[in-house]
Amino acid sequence: MNVLGIIASGVAALFITVALAKSARRVALRPHVPNEPGGRAPRAEALRRTGGATAVLGVGTATGVALWLGAADDAAGSVGGLLAGAGIVAALGLVHDLKPLRTALRLGVQIAAATLVVCLAGLPPASGVLAALWIVLVTNAFVLLDHADGLLTAVGLVTAAGLLTCALVGGAPALALLPTTLVAGLAGFLLHTWHPARLRLGAAGAQFTGFALAASGALIQAAAPSGRAAWAALPALATVALADSALVLISRRRAARSPLRDTDDHIAHRLRRVRVTVPGAAVLTTLWAAVPVATGTLVYADLLHPAFLLLPLAGTAAAVFALLRIPAYAPPRTAPPRTGSSRTAAARRTQTSGVGAAIPAAASAPGAKASAQGQGAPAVRTAAGHPTVPPPPTGRPAAEAAAAAAERG
């Protein structure tokens, strides 16, 4: 496969992705139907959530046409296995976007797709098992990066560019086909998924991107010349994705939380808690990913000694340690304790309200005192049987009132 074929495949993937994403965005932002909450129709919202399928179609179509034209005749089986495995996990992700699936089912399909890739590539049994496990691990690590607008798209673009360079330098241009179309497709989709995101990669786009990157790296490493340090260079390209997974697992282990329950404890979430904007978090994480990608590519090209890979790895470990110090979980809510003073105040309020309710009844009639002492005088009623209204109290005893009347007489 020549360089012109690689460029033509990338241009085709770019134009197809841009055209499909623009159409999907236009539908997703269409004015809503009256009396619908949220401002968008349910179908438009579902299309926005599954917008990553446009990037999958753009990359898959360009790669498939290039294979059909014989662009990868020397490694058609390997590239075809890559495309087939990535398409399987993308279809699984699309179903998961519409109706969530169990984790065990998703892992089973990913293992089957990775097994298909290594079998079609003709890897030995021992290397094939290790490659399949690596593909599943790195795929899920990249999927976890899809927790902020534009984050996975930008990091995937940088990683795919590094894989493309390694494939060309290592003398395997056929294996550069899928990374080339992936770079073009993610570049065309980046503007739509940048903050504020009009479209999202979703599970379909995230699993396709992660699987394509992981499987391409495994096959490029298997096809690398014996004199190159591919065993150390290519795994370094997934440094940020693996660092995010390690950050999540360690923090959830410390907080005694389930490792499978996704919460706001990823890299971008912690950066947001220290007042970094959403675009800023995506830019910082992409620059973080670019350092090990560039170092690994230079090591693979024999321009740097493999010992230089320790520098980005040490920096990544320090960054993970610093991010672990940023609180990611809200403290549990507890009911305030009831003190003795609050109980005493409540008892006083109850006693006061009870006394206030009894005062008008005691002073409502002159015979109320006799009735309280047990004389049992019946209430005076009218001919219709209704009780009479007692005269208002004078506020003075009966003896004093009689004496005052005698003095006036």
C-alpha positions in Angstrom: 0.0 0.0 0.0 1.5 3.3 -1.0 1.3 6.7 0.7 -1.2 8.0 -1.8 -3.6 5.2 -1.0 -3.3 6.1 2.8 -4.0 9.8 2.1 -7.0 9.0 -0.2 -8.5 6.7 2.5 -8.0 9.4 5.2 -9.6 12.1 3.0 -12.6 9.9 2.2 -13.1 9.1 5.9 -13.0 12.8 6.7 -15.6 13.8 4.2 -18.0 11.0 5.0 -17.8 11.6 8.7 -18.3 15.4 8.3 -21.3 14.9 6.0 -23.0 12.4 8.3 -22.2 14.3 11.5 -23.6 17.5 10.0 -26.8 15.8 9.0 -27.2 14.2 12.4 -26.5 17.4 14.2 -29.1 19.2 12.1 -31.7 16.7 13.1 -30.6 16.7 16.8 -30.9 20.5 17.0 -34.3 20.7 15.1 -36.9 22.8 16.9 -38.9 20.7 19.4 -42.5 19.7 19.1 -44.9 21.7 21.4 -45.6 20.3 24.9 -42.4 18.3 25.0 -40.1 18.8 28.0 -36.5 19.3 27.6 -36.6 21.3 24.3 -35.8 18.4 22.0 -37.8 15.5 20.7 -37.0 12.0 22.1 -35.8 10.8 18.7 -33.5 13.8 18.3 -32.1 13.2 21.8 -31.4 9.6 21.0 -29.7 10.6 17.8 -27.5 13.1 19.7 -26.6 10.4 22.2 -25.6 7.9 19.5 -23.9 10.5 17.2 -20.7 8.5 17.4 -22.2 6.1 14.9 -21.5 8.7 12.2 -17.8 8.5 12.9 -18.0 4.7 12.9 -19.7 4.7 9.5 -17.2 7.2 8.0 -14.1 5.3 9.2 -15.6 1.9 8.4 -16.7 2.9 4.9 -13.4 4.4 3.9 -11.5 1.4 5.3 -13.8 -1.1 3.7 -13.6 0.5 0.3 -9.8 0.6 0.5 -9.7 -3.1 1.4 -12.0 -3.9 -1.5 -9.7 -2.0 -3.9 -6.8 -4.1 -2.7 -5.0 -1.4 -0.8 -3.8 -3.8 1.8 -3.1 -6.9 -0.3 -0.1 -7.9 1.8 -2.0 -7.9 5.1 -5.7 -8.0 4.0 -6.4 -10.6 6.7 -5.1 -8.6 9.6 -6.8 -5.3 8.4 -10.0 -7.2 7.7 -9.9 -8.7 11.2 -9.3 -5.3 12.7 -12.3 -3.8 10.9 -14.5 -6.7 11.6 -13.7 -6.8 15.4 -14.1 -3.0 15.7 -17.5 -3.2 13.8 -18.7 -5.9 16.2 -18.0 -3.9 19.3 -19.4 -0.8 17.7 -22.7 -2.6 17.0 -22.7 -3.8 20.6 -22.2 -0.2 21.8 -25.0 1.0 19.7 -27.4 -1.5 21.3 -26.0 -0.5 24.7 -26.8 3.2 23.9 -30.4 2.3 23.2 -30.9 -0.4 25.9 -28.1 -0.9 28.6 -26.6 -4.3 28.6 -24.9 -6.3 31.3 -21.1 -6.0 31.9 -20.6 -9.7 31.4 -22.2 -9.7 28.0 -20.2 -6.8 26.8 -16.9 -8.4 28.0 -17.8 -11.6 26.3 -18.4 -9.9 23.0 -15.2 -7.9 23.3 -13.2 -11.1 24.0 -14.8 -12.8 21.0 -13.9 -9.8 18.8 -10.4 -9.7 20.1 -10.0 -13.5 19.4 -11.2 -12.9 15.8 -8.6 -10.3 15.3 -5.7 -12.4 16.6 -6.8 -15.4 14.7 -7.1 -13.6 11.3 -3.7 -12.0 12.0 -2.2 -15.5 12.4 -0.5 -14.9 15.8 0.9 -17.8 17.7 -1.3 -19.2 20.6 0.7 -17.7 23.4 1.1 -14.3 21.8 -2.5 -14.4 20.6 -3.8 -14.9 24.2 -1.7 -12.0 25.5 -2.7 -9.8 22.6 -6.5 -10.6 23.1 -6.2 -9.7 26.8 -4.4 -6.5 26.0 -7.0 -5.5 23.5 -9.9 -6.0 25.9 -8.0 -4.1 28.7 -7.1 -1.1 26.6 -10.5 -1.0 24.9 -12.2 -0.6 28.2 -9.6 1.9 29.4 -10.3 4.2 26.4 -14.0 3.8 26.8 -13.7 5.1 30.3 -12.2 8.3 28.9 -15.5 9.2 27.4 -16.6 11.2 30.5 -16.3 14.7 29.2 -17.0 16.7 26.0 -14.3 16.1 23.4 -11.9 14.2 25.7 -11.9 10.8 24.1 -12.1 12.2 20.6 -9.0 14.4 21.2 -7.0 11.7 23.0 -7.9 9.1 20.5 -6.8 11.4 17.6 -3.4 11.9 19.2 -3.0 8.2 19.9 -4.0 7.2 16.4 -1.5 9.6 15.0 1.2 7.9 17.0 0.1 4.4 15.8 0.1 5.7 12.2 3.7 6.9 12.5 4.8 3.7 14.1 3.3 1.6 11.4 4.9 3.7 8.6 8.3 3.7 10.4 8.1 -0.1 11.1 7.6 -1.0 7.5 3.9 -2.1 7.9 2.0 0.4 5.8 -1.0 -1.9 5.5 -1.5 -1.7 9.3 -1.5 2.1 9.0 -4.8 2.0 7.0 -7.2 1.9 10.0 -5.2 4.4 12.1 -5.2 6.8 9.2 -9.0 6.7 8.7 -9.5 6.9 12.4 -7.4 10.1 12.6 -9.4 11.6 9.8 -12.8 10.5 11.2 -12.1 11.7 14.8 -10.8 15.0 13.4 -14.1 15.5 11.5 -16.1 14.6 14.5 -14.2 16.7 17.0 -16.0 20.0 16.4 -19.4 18.3 17.0 -18.3 16.7 20.3 -16.4 19.7 21.7 -17.9 21.5 24.6 -20.8 22.2 24.4 -21.3 18.9 22.6 -24.0 18.8 20.0 -23.2 15.1 19.3 -21.6 12.4 21.5 -19.5 9.4 20.7 -21.6 7.3 23.0 -20.9 3.6 23.6 -20.8 2.8 19.9 -18.2 5.4 19.0 -16.2 4.9 22.2 -15.9 1.1 21.9 -15.0 1.4 18.2 -12.3 4.0 18.9 -10.9 2.0 21.8 -10.9 -1.3 20.1 -9.4 0.1 16.9 -6.5 1.7 18.8 -5.9 -1.3 21.0 -6.0 -3.9 18.2 -3.9 -1.7 15.9 -1.2 -1.3 18.6 -1.2 -5.1 19.3 -0.8 -6.0 15.6 1.8 -3.3 14.9 3.8 -4.6 17.9 3.6 -8.2 16.5 4.7 -7.1 13.1 7.6 -4.8 14.4 11.2 -5.7 13.3 13.2 -7.5 15.9 15.6 -4.7 16.5 13.0 -2.2 17.6 11.8 -1.7 21.3 8.2 -2.2 20.4 7.5 -4.1 23.6 8.1 -0.8 25.5 7.1 1.9 23.0 3.7 0.8 21.9 2.2 0.2 25.4 3.3 3.7 26.3 0.8 5.1 23.8 -2.1 4.1 26.1 -0.6 5.7 29.2 -3.3 8.2 29.9 -6.2 5.7 29.3 -4.6 3.2 31.7 -3.8 6.0 34.2 -7.5 7.0 34.3 -8.5 3.4 34.9 -6.0 3.1 37.7 -7.1 6.4 39.3 -10.7 5.2 39.2 -10.0 1.7 40.6 -7.8 3.0 43.4 -10.2 5.7 44.5 -13.2 3.4 44.5 -11.2 0.8 46.4 -10.3 3.4 49.1 -13.9 4.5 49.3 -15.3 0.9 49.5 -17.3 1.5 46.3 -18.1 -0.9 43.5 -15.5 -0.8 40.7 -18.2 -1.3 38.1 -20.4 1.5 39.2 -19.5 4.6 37.2 -19.4 7.9 39.1 -17.8 11.3 38.8 -14.3 10.3 39.8 -12.4 10.4 36.5 -9.6 12.7 35.5 -11.8 15.5 34.0 -14.2 15.3 37.0 -11.3 16.0 39.4 -9.9 18.8 37.3 -13.4 20.3 37.3 -13.3 20.3 41.1 -10.2 22.5 41.1 -12.1 25.0 38.8 -10.7 23.9 35.4 -13.2 24.4 32.6 -14.5 21.5 30.5 -12.5 22.5 27.4 -9.5 23.1 29.7 -9.8 19.6 31.1 -9.9 18.1 27.6 -6.9 20.2 26.5 -4.8 19.3 29.6 -5.6 15.6 29.3 -4.8 15.7 25.5 -1.4 17.4 26.2 -0.8 14.8 28.9 -1.5 12.0 26.4 0.7 13.6 23.8 3.9 13.4 25.9 4.0 9.5 26.2 2.7 9.2 22.6 5.5 11.3 21.2 8.1 9.6 23.5 6.9 6.1 22.5 6.9 7.0 18.8 10.5 8.3 19.0 11.6 5.2 20.9 10.0 3.0 18.3 11.8 4.9 15.6 15.1 4.3 17.4 15.6 8.0 17.9 15.5 7.7 21.7 16.7 5.1 24.2 13.9 3.1 25.9 15.0 4.5 29.2 13.4 7.9 28.2 10.0 6.2 28.6 10.5 6.4 32.4 10.1 10.1 32.3 6.4 10.2 31.1 5.7 7.2 33.3 7.0 8.9 36.4 5.1 12.1 35.5 1.9 10.0 35.1 2.4 8.3 38.4 2.9 11.7 40.1 -0.2 13.1 38.3 -2.3 10.2 39.5 -1.1 10.6 43.1 -2.0 14.3 42.9 -5.4 13.7 41.5 -6.1 11.1 44.2 -5.8 14.0 46.8 -8.7 15.8 45.2 -12.0 14.7 46.9 -14.2 12.9 44.4 -17.1 11.7 46.6 -19.5 13.7 48.6 -19.6 12.9 52.4 -22.6 10.8 53.5 -25.5 12.7 54.8 -26.3 12.2 58.5 -29.2 13.4 60.6 -28.3 16.2 63.1 -28.3 14.8 66.7 -31.1 15.9 69.0 -29.6 17.6 72.1 -31.2 17.9 75.5 -31.8 21.6 75.1 -33.9 21.1 71.9 -36.0 18.4 73.7 -36.5 20.8 76.6 -37.5 23.6 74.2 -40.0 21.3 72.4 -41.5 20.3 75.7 -41.9 23.9 76.8 -43.6 24.8 73.5 -46.0 21.9 73.9 -46.8 22.8 77.5 -47.3 26.5 76.6 -49.7 25.6 73.7 -51.7 23.3 76.0 -52.1 26.0 78.7 -53.1 28.6 76.2 -55.8 26.4 74.8 -57.4 25.8 78.2 -57.6 29.4 79.3 -60.6 30.5 77.2 -62.6 27.4 78.2 -62.1 28.1 81.9 -63.1 31.8 81.6 -66.0 31.3 79.2 -68.7 31.2 81.8 -69.1 32.0 85.5 -70.1 28.4 86.2 -67.0 27.0 84.8 -65.3 26.9 88.2 -68.2 25.0 89.7 -68.2 22.5 86.9 -64.4 22.0 87.3 -65.0 21.2 91.0 -67.4 18.4 90.1 -70.8 20.1 90.7 -72.0 18.9 87.3 -74.3 21.9 86.5 -75.8 21.3 83.1 -75.3 23.9 80.3 -78.2 26.4 79.8 -79.9 25.8 76.4 -82.5 27.7 74.3 -85.9 26.3 73.3 -84.3 25.0 70.0 -81.7 23.1 72.0 -78.7 25.3 71.2 -76.4 26.4 74.0 -76.7 30.0 75.1 -73.7 32.3 74.7 -72.4 33.3 78.2 -71.8 36.9 79.0 -68.3 38.2 78.7 -66.2 38.0 81.9 -65.9 41.3 83.8 -62.5 40.4 85.2 -63.6 41.0 88.8 -64.9 38.6 91.5 -68.7 38.5 92.0 -68.5 39.9 95.6 -66.6 43.0 94.5 -69.2 43.6 91.7 -72.1 43.4 94.2 -70.4 45.9 96.6 -69.8 48.3 93.7 -73.5 48.1 92.7 -74.7 48.7 96.2 -72.5 51.9 96.5 -73.9 53.2 93.3 -77.5 52.5 94.4 
